[in-house]
Amino acid sequence: MSKTQRRGKQVGMYFARYEKEDVALRLVELDGRPAFAAYVAGAAQPAYFILLAFEHGRVTSIRDFRYVPYLVAEATFTLLDGE
């Protein structure tokens, strides 16, 4: 498993890469946890998920499953962003 740790401004650089791609991130609840569903090029279903962990109101962990797209087929999630 590849694991990279970023802090402060480096976290912003992580999300900046999505600005360069045709990916829309939508807030979802995935197995009872907050996550982003990544929709590529306007697709109806997400291509992958990004799990978020919080502690004291701050994000403490981001697990990006971009290279594990088969998880989407079995995932149960609920959109939380109002659409």
N, C-alpha and C positions, 0 to 999 in steps of 0.2 A: 504494500500500500504506500502510495506517495503522500507525504504530509509536509506541507509548507506552512510556516507560521509567519503572520504579518501583524504589525501593530501600527496604530496611528495612521499617518498618511498612506502607508503601504496598503491598508485596507481599501482606501479610495482607488488606488491603482488597480486593485483586483476587479472592482466593479466597472472601472473605466473601460476595460476591454470589451464589455458588452455594448458600449456605445458604438463601437466599430463594426459590430455584427448585426445582422437582421434577427435579433432575439428580443422578445418581449417577456419580461419577468412579471408574473402575477402572484400576488400573495395568496397562499393556500394553507389549509390545515391538512397535514399528512400524518396519518396514524397518531392523531392527537397533538402533533407538534407543529409550530409555525415553520413554513418553508416557502420558497419561491418555486413556481412551476415555470420552466423555460420553454416558451413557444417559439419555434424557429420559422421565420418567413411566413407568418400569419397562419400557421397550422391550427387545426381545430383541437388537437390534443398536444399536450406537452411532450417535448423530446426527452427531457430529463428534469431532475429536481435538485434544489440546493437547500439543504436542511440548515436551520438556524438554532442556536442554543443561546439562552439568555440567563444572566445572573444579575440581580439588583438593577434590572431595567437596561442592561447593556449587553450587546452581542458578545458572547465569549467564544463562540465556535461557529464556523461556516464549513459545512461538508458538501462539496460540489460533486454531484454524481453525473457530470457531463459525459464521462466515458463509460458509464454503466447504464445505457439507455433501456436495457431490457427490464429494469425495475419498474418502468412506467406501466408495462402490461399488467402487472399484478397490483399496482398501487390503488388505494382508495383515498380520494382527497376531496376537499370541499373548497371552492373558491371563496376568498374572504374579501376581495377588493370591490365588491358591490356590482359586478357585471354578470 
